[in-house]
Structures are given as C-alpha cells and as structure tokens.
Amino acid sequence: MQPQFSLAQLTVLKTSPAEISRIAADCGYDYVSMRQIYMGLPEEPDYDLSKNKKLMAETKAVFADTGIKLLDIELARIFDGMDVKKYEPAMTTAVELGGKHVLSSIWTLDREYAIERFAELCDLAAQYGLTVELEYVPIAGVRTLGGAVDVLRKVNRKNAGLMIDIHHFHRAQDNPAELAKLPKEWFRFAHLCDAPAEIPSEQTEMVRILREARSYVGEGGIDIAPILNAMPVVPYSIELPNLERVAESGYAEHARRCLESAKAFCAGHLKGRSE
C-alpha cells in the first residue's frame, strides 16, 4: 500500500497558507489541509484567503511551483446560534484551490438542531461540489463513533462522510470492528497521529494533549493498526500538534518527522479494508 499524506494546519498552526504549502511540498507531502474558517483559539492566526487576495496569489504560486494540492479545509463547526452560510467564502476558497472536502464537527448538545444544521451544511457544500466530513471530538457535542454514525444516517446526504481522527477514536474507546461495518464510501480521509495510551480523566489534560502534545505515529501508546485496517486506505492528514517538538526543531523539521514516522508505520502495518 502506498497511501498519500496531507499536512494538517494544527501540526504547524501558525503558518500561513503559502507557508504550510511550501513546508508540505519540501517535506514530500501530497496535500495540505488548511484552516480557512477562523476558530479564535489562543494564538491562532486568521489566514482567511477569501479576504486576502495577495496571500491567495502567493499560495497559488506555491501550488503551481511545487505541485502540492489542497485536500480539505476546516473547521465548519456546528454550534448553537450559528449561520451555515458564513462558511460559504471558505468553500469558494476550497474550490479555487482545487480542494474536495470540508471538515466539520458538532459542538451543540441539541441533537435535532445539529442534524438540521449539518444537513444544511452538506446541501451548501454540494452546490460547490464539495463533500462534508464529520469528525467526532471527545470534548465536543458529538464525541463518539456511534454519535457520528447516528447523525450521518439521519442526514442521509450523498456528500456526507465520516472523518476518523486516531486520537479521538482512542479517547472515545471505540471499537475498530464497528468501523468495518460502515459504508466504504463514507471514508474519504483520516487524521493520523499517536498519543499516550492512558486516557486523561481531566478534560484540561485531554485538551492539552489534543491541541499541543500528540506523539509521532508509532511512538505513543495507541494501537493504531487495527483502526487503520478497519477502514479503506484513504489519504492520511497528519494532525500532530506538539509544541515541545516544534520548539526544539521548528515547524519544517517537525512536519518532516511527522511524515517519516507515518510512512514507516504504514509500510509495516497498513493493509486496509478491501471489501
């Protein structure tokens, strides 16, 4: 198996679209996964290309020069009081750069509201030829595989899919056997990383690891191979934030190490669901 890899924004959070694209290309990634919907997290820069034509031109130049491609944009969160149409400029950016997917997660506890808004998001994305991949997150409103599957079955949109993050899957204590039962067409890409085996009991520690202390693939404690092999082989977006590693070696070297460890692990363990 020769999977393709993308460099996710959270791995190199403070890089601009042009910078992340150049780093990804120099390291040997196939794609980049860009944050084009500002989330307002601590120290998170706002690089909305729909509002910055100069940076858009610079990013396109890197694409043309290196052959790097856009895999997805993030993060179209579903939360109370939101307006799905505010994500439309990011969708136009995705199309302009040749991307295919919009990453989404659900942060409200109102199930019916979440289903309505997610369906609306899918319908808007469909107008641009984009798919919407639902990621469940252990600190969000939809935080388990079962919860995500429930939403996808209820919404029943052809362009809706499931995005598995290895960290989140492990923290939710989900079973890889359940992945193997799901429609193959739901899987379009996945987030690849590792983390300590022990699941934090405190949410603050869960959040710390999630956002700034994940491990290189094969160097943590998650049993990754059964999770990957329960899914079809898809592009793997390496979402592996680690502030300590970045402080030691910088974004470029961290991104390179992320890719090297992921490729080595996949070469030794990846089989992938075939049916």
C-alpha positions as CSV (number, residue, x, y, z in Angstrom):
1,M,0.0,0.0,0.0
2,Q,1.2,3.5,-0.9
3,P,-1.1,5.9,0.9
4,Q,-1.0,9.7,0.3
5,F,-0.4,12.2,3.1
6,S,-1.5,15.7,3.9
7,L,0.0,18.2,6.4
8,A,-2.8,19.4,8.7
9,Q,-2.9,23.0,9.9
10,L,-2.9,22.1,13.6
11,T,0.5,20.4,13.2
12,V,2.0,23.7,12.1
13,L,-0.7,26.1,13.4
14,K,0.9,29.5,12.9
15,T,1.9,29.0,9.3
16,S,0.1,30.9,6.5
17,P,-1.4,29.0,3.6
18,A,1.6,29.8,1.5
19,E,4.0,28.7,4.2
20,I,2.2,25.4,5.1
21,S,2.1,24.6,1.4
22,R,5.8,25.2,0.9
23,I,6.7,23.2,4.0
24,A,4.4,20.3,2.9
25,A,6.0,20.3,-0.6
26,D,9.5,20.4,0.7
27,C,8.9,17.5,3.1
28,G,7.3,15.3,0.5
29,Y,3.6,15.5,1.4
30,D,1.0,15.1,-1.3
31,Y,-1.5,17.6,0.1
32,V,-2.2,20.3,2.6
33,S,-5.2,20.6,4.9
34,M,-5.8,24.3,5.6
35,R,-7.7,26.1,8.4
36,Q,-9.8,28.5,6.4
37,I,-12.5,29.0,8.9
38,Y,-11.1,31.0,11.8
39,M,-11.8,29.4,15.2
40,G,-10.4,32.1,17.6
41,L,-8.2,29.7,19.5
42,P,-5.4,31.1,21.6
43,E,-2.6,32.4,19.4
44,E,-4.4,31.2,16.3
45,P,-3.8,33.5,13.3
46,D,-6.5,34.3,10.8
47,Y,-5.4,33.5,7.3
48,D,-8.8,33.7,5.5
49,L,-7.8,33.6,1.8
50,S,-11.2,34.9,0.8
51,K,-10.3,38.2,2.4
52,N,-6.6,38.3,1.4
53,K,-6.0,38.3,-2.3
54,K,-2.3,38.8,-2.1
55,L,-1.9,35.7,0.1
56,M,-4.2,33.8,-2.2
57,A,-1.9,34.7,-5.1
58,E,1.2,33.6,-3.1
59,T,-0.4,30.3,-2.2
60,K,-1.4,29.6,-5.8
61,A,2.1,30.3,-6.8
62,V,3.4,27.7,-4.4
63,F,0.9,25.2,-5.7
64,A,2.0,25.8,-9.2
65,D,5.7,25.7,-8.4
66,T,5.6,22.6,-6.3
67,G,2.6,20.5,-7.4
68,I,1.2,20.4,-3.8
69,K,-2.6,20.1,-3.6
70,L,-5.4,21.0,-1.2
71,L,-7.1,18.1,0.5
72,D,-9.6,19.8,2.7
73,I,-10.5,23.0,4.6
74,E,-11.5,23.3,8.2
75,L,-13.3,23.7,10.5
76,A,-17.1,24.1,9.8
77,R,-18.3,23.7,13.4
78,I,-22.0,23.1,14.2
79,F,-22.8,25.1,17.3
80,D,-25.8,26.9,18.9
81,G,-26.8,30.1,17.1
82,M,-24.6,29.5,14.0
83,D,-25.2,30.6,10.5
84,V,-24.1,27.9,8.0
85,K,-23.9,30.5,5.2
86,K,-20.9,32.1,6.9
87,Y,-18.9,29.1,5.7
88,E,-19.6,29.9,2.1
89,P,-16.5,32.1,1.5
90,A,-14.2,29.2,2.7
91,M,-16.0,26.9,0.3
92,T,-15.2,29.2,-2.6
93,T,-11.6,29.2,-1.4
94,A,-11.5,25.4,-1.4
95,V,-12.9,25.3,-4.9
96,E,-10.5,27.9,-6.2
97,L,-7.5,25.9,-4.8
98,G,-8.8,22.6,-6.1
99,G,-9.9,21.1,-2.7
100,K,-12.6,18.5,-2.4
101,H,-13.6,18.3,1.3
102,V,-14.9,20.4,4.2
103,L,-14.2,19.1,7.7
104,S,-16.9,19.6,10.2
105,S,-17.6,18.8,13.9
106,I,-20.6,19.2,16.1
107,W,-20.4,21.2,19.4
108,T,-24.1,21.5,20.4
109,L,-25.9,19.1,22.6
110,D,-29.2,19.7,20.8
111,R,-29.4,16.6,18.5
112,E,-32.2,17.8,16.3
113,Y,-30.6,21.2,15.8
114,A,-27.3,19.6,15.0
115,I,-28.9,17.3,12.4
116,E,-30.7,20.3,10.8
117,R,-27.6,22.4,10.6
118,F,-25.3,19.6,9.4
119,A,-27.8,18.8,6.6
120,E,-27.9,22.4,5.7
121,L,-24.1,22.5,5.6
122,C,-24.0,19.4,3.3
123,D,-26.5,21.0,1.0
124,L,-24.5,24.2,0.8
125,A,-21.3,22.3,0.1
126,A,-22.9,20.2,-2.6
127,Q,-23.5,23.4,-4.6
128,Y,-19.7,23.7,-4.8
129,G,-19.1,20.0,-5.5
130,L,-17.6,19.5,-2.0
131,T,-18.1,16.8,0.5
132,V,-18.5,17.3,4.2
133,E,-16.6,15.0,6.6
134,L,-18.0,14.7,10.1
135,E,-15.3,14.4,12.8
136,Y,-16.3,13.5,16.3
137,V,-14.2,15.0,19.1
138,P,-14.0,13.8,22.7
139,I,-14.6,17.3,24.1
140,A,-17.4,18.2,21.7
141,G,-21.2,17.6,21.4
142,V,-20.8,14.6,19.2
143,R,-17.9,12.7,20.8
144,T,-18.2,9.0,19.8
145,L,-18.4,6.9,16.7
146,G,-21.9,6.0,17.5
147,G,-23.0,9.6,17.8
148,A,-21.4,10.5,14.4
149,V,-23.0,7.5,12.7
150,D,-26.4,8.5,14.1
151,V,-26.0,12.0,12.5
152,L,-24.9,10.6,9.2
153,R,-27.7,8.1,8.9
154,K,-30.3,10.7,9.9
155,V,-29.0,13.3,7.5
156,N,-28.5,10.8,4.6
157,R,-26.7,13.1,2.2
158,K,-24.5,11.6,-0.5
159,N,-21.8,14.1,0.1
160,A,-21.6,13.5,3.9
161,G,-18.8,11.3,5.2
162,L,-17.0,10.2,8.3
163,M,-13.6,11.5,9.3
164,I,-11.8,9.4,11.9
165,D,-9.1,11.0,14.0
166,I,-6.9,8.4,15.6
167,H,-6.5,10.4,18.8
168,H,-10.3,10.9,19.2
169,F,-11.1,7.3,18.3
170,H,-8.9,6.1,21.1
171,R,-10.1,8.6,23.6
172,A,-13.7,7.6,22.8
173,Q,-12.7,4.0,23.5
174,D,-14.4,3.0,20.2
175,N,-14.0,-0.5,18.7
176,P,-12.3,-0.9,15.2
177,A,-14.8,-3.7,14.5
178,E,-17.5,-1.1,14.3
179,L,-15.7,0.8,11.6
180,A,-15.6,-2.3,9.4
181,K,-19.4,-2.4,9.4
182,L,-19.8,1.1,7.9
183,P,-20.2,2.0,4.3
184,K,-16.9,2.2,2.5
185,E,-18.0,5.4,0.7
186,W,-18.2,7.3,4.0
187,F,-14.4,7.3,4.3
188,R,-12.5,9.9,2.3
189,F,-9.6,10.8,4.5
190,A,-8.5,10.4,8.1
191,H,-6.4,12.2,10.7
192,L,-3.3,10.3,11.7
193,C,-1.3,10.7,14.9
194,D,-0.4,8.9,18.1
195,A,-0.8,9.8,21.8
196,P,-0.1,8.3,25.3
197,A,-2.2,5.2,25.9
198,E,-3.6,6.4,29.2
199,I,-6.8,8.4,28.7
200,P,-6.8,11.6,30.8
201,S,-9.5,11.7,33.4
202,E,-9.4,15.6,33.5
203,Q,-10.7,17.5,30.5
204,T,-7.9,20.1,30.8
205,E,-5.3,17.4,30.2
206,M,-7.4,15.9,27.4
207,V,-7.4,19.2,25.7
208,R,-3.7,19.8,26.3
209,I,-2.7,16.6,24.6
210,L,-5.3,17.1,21.8
211,R,-4.1,20.5,20.9
212,E,-0.4,20.6,21.8
213,A,1.2,17.2,22.8
214,R,0.4,14.4,20.4
215,S,3.0,11.8,19.6
216,Y,4.7,10.7,16.4
217,V,3.0,7.7,14.8
218,G,4.3,4.5,16.4
219,E,5.9,6.4,19.3
220,G,2.8,6.7,21.5
221,G,0.5,4.1,23.1
222,I,-2.4,3.9,20.7
223,D,-3.0,0.6,18.9
224,I,-3.2,2.3,15.5
225,A,-3.0,-0.6,13.0
226,P,-6.4,-2.1,13.8
227,I,-8.1,1.3,13.4
228,L,-6.5,2.0,10.0
229,N,-7.1,-1.5,8.8
230,A,-10.8,-1.4,9.6
231,M,-11.1,1.5,7.1
232,P,-10.3,1.7,3.4
233,V,-6.9,3.1,2.6
234,V,-7.5,6.9,2.2
235,P,-5.3,9.9,2.3
236,Y,-4.0,10.5,5.8
237,S,-3.9,14.1,7.0
238,I,-1.3,14.2,9.8
239,E,-2.7,16.2,12.6
240,L,0.0,16.1,15.2
241,P,0.5,19.2,17.2
242,N,3.4,19.0,19.6
243,L,4.7,22.3,21.0
244,E,7.8,20.8,22.5
245,R,9.0,19.3,19.3
246,V,8.3,22.5,17.4
247,A,10.3,24.5,20.0
248,E,13.2,22.1,19.6
249,S,13.4,21.9,15.8
250,G,10.9,24.3,14.2
251,Y,7.8,23.6,12.1
252,A,9.6,22.3,9.0
253,E,11.6,19.6,10.8
254,H,8.6,18.7,12.9
255,A,6.5,18.3,9.8
256,R,9.2,16.1,8.2
257,R,9.4,13.9,11.3
258,C,5.6,13.5,11.3
259,L,5.7,12.3,7.7
260,E,8.7,10.0,8.1
261,S,7.2,8.3,11.1
262,A,3.8,7.9,9.5
263,K,5.3,6.5,6.3
264,A,7.4,4.0,8.3
265,F,4.4,2.9,10.3
266,C,2.1,2.4,7.3
267,A,4.8,0.5,5.4
268,G,4.9,-2.0,8.3
269,H,1.3,-2.2,9.3
270,L,-1.1,-0.9,6.7
271,K,-3.4,-3.4,5.0
272,G,-6.6,-1.6,4.7
273,R,-10.1,-2.8,4.4
274,S,-10.6,-4.3,0.9
275,E,-14.4,-5.1,0.8
